[in-house]
């Protein structure tokens, strides 16, 4: 005979999942912030590199 879950067991599982979600969500949010910051820094480096290449091609910088 199969034994089904009781209401009490299901409530405990839901409580445990809620606690785990409460722990994980702030960490995921900070990971998103770090990813956005990393992406912005990468874009800034690319922009600086492109401006430098443009300036060198137009001879704005003196080349030794």
N, C-alpha and C positions, 0 to 999 in steps of 0.2 A: 504494500500500500504506500502511495506517495504521500509525503508529509508536506503540506503547504506552509508558507511563511505566516507567522501570526502578525497581527497589527502592531504589537509591541516591537517585534524585530524590524519591521518596515520603518517604524518611527525612529528607532535607533540608527538605522542606516541613513535615513534622511538627515538626521541631526549630525552624524559624522560627516556626511558629504557637505553639509552647510558649513561646518567648521573648517574643513579642508578648503572649500571655496573662499571663505573669509581670509584664510592664510595666503592662498595663492594669488588672489586678485590684485592686491597691492604690489606684489612682486612682478606680476605681469605688466601692471601699469608703469612701474619704474623701468621695466625692460623696454617698453614702447618709447618712453622718454629718452632713454639712452640710445636707442636705435635712431630716433629722430635727430638727436644731437650728432651722432656719428655721421648720418647722412648729410646733415648741414655742413659739417666740417669737411667732408669729402667734396661737396659741391664748392665750398670756398677754396679749397686747394686747387680744384680744377679751374676755377675762375682766375686765380692768381697765376697759374701756369699758362693759361691762354693769354692773359694780358701780357705776361713776360714774353711769350713767343711773338705776339703782335708787335710789342715794342722793339724787340730785337730785329724783326723783319723790317720795320720802318726806321730802324737805326736811332731810336730815341735814347737808347743806352749806348755809351761809348764802349766799344769792343776792343779789348787789348790784343 
